[in-house]
Amino acid sequence: MTPIPPGETAVLDVVVTEAMTVRFHELGPVHPVYATYAMARHFEEAGRKLLLAHLEPGEEAIGTAVSVEHLAPAWVGDRVRVTARCAGAEGGRVTCALEALDAAGRLLGRGTTGQAVLPADVVAARLRRG
């Protein structure tokens, strides 16, 4: 992995869709707003987006942790900007600090993600079933 400068950022812009609202498999629809688990997915995606530019040939990354503090709602059709900021990169481990803002700049959520950089063949072996 090439060094990631502390504070480097990556941005992921999303528009909240019906599929991103709170719906459980067994319980069905709950709230017609941006779900915490959708925000977590976008946090992971933004963190990976930041890391991809620094992977070297033959390297792959896997997620190791995600935390989300969901602070305010967003509704279907709202634009959300997720920003990942490199909070640390050492020994093949990358930590990102994340925040999600709506189009008005209101803080919707914040959190962190962790990723481990490994040889691609090691990741492939770990993902083989059986």
PEZI-V377674 format. One record per backbone hydrogen bond with DSSP energy under -0.5 kcal/mol. CO is the residue of the C=O (numbers start at 0). NH is the residue of the N-H. E is the energy in kcal/mol with one decimal. If there is no record, write none. Layout:
CO,NH,E
CO,NH,E
This chain:
2,4,-0.6
4,7,-2.3
7,85,-2.8
9,83,-2.9
11,81,-3.1
13,79,-3.3
15,76,-2.9
16,19,-1.6
17,20,-1.6
19,34,-3.0
20,22,-0.8
21,29,-2.7
21,30,-0.8
23,27,-2.1
27,23,-2.5
30,21,-1.2
30,32,-0.8
31,75,-0.7
32,21,-1.0
34,38,-2.1
35,39,-2.4
36,40,-1.7
37,41,-2.3
38,42,-2.4
39,43,-2.4
40,44,-2.3
41,45,-2.5
42,46,-2.3
43,47,-2.2
44,48,-2.4
45,49,-1.9
46,50,-1.8
47,51,-2.6
48,52,-0.7
50,53,-2.5
50,54,-0.6
51,54,-0.9
53,1,-2.6
55,58,-2.1
57,119,-3.2
59,117,-2.8
61,115,-2.7
64,113,-2.4
66,111,-1.3
67,69,-0.6
68,70,-0.7
68,109,-1.8
73,33,-2.9
74,77,-2.6
77,15,-2.8
78,102,-0.8
79,13,-2.9
79,81,-0.6
80,82,-0.5
80,100,-2.4
81,11,-2.8
81,83,-0.5
82,98,-1.5
83,9,-1.9
84,96,-2.8
85,6,-2.2
87,94,-3.0
89,92,-1.5
91,116,-3.3
92,89,-2.3
93,114,-2.3
94,86,-2.7
94,87,-1.3
95,112,-1.9
96,84,-2.7
97,110,-2.0
98,82,-2.6
99,107,-3.2
99,108,-1.4
100,80,-2.9
101,104,-2.3
105,101,-2.1
105,107,-0.6
107,70,-3.1
107,71,-1.7
108,99,-2.7
109,68,-3.0
110,97,-2.9
111,66,-2.7
112,95,-2.3
113,63,-3.0
113,64,-1.3
114,93,-2.7
115,61,-2.1
115,117,-0.5
117,59,-2.7
118,121,-0.8
118,122,-1.9
119,123,-2.6
120,124,-2.1
121,125,-2.1
122,126,-1.6
123,127,-0.7
124,127,-0.7
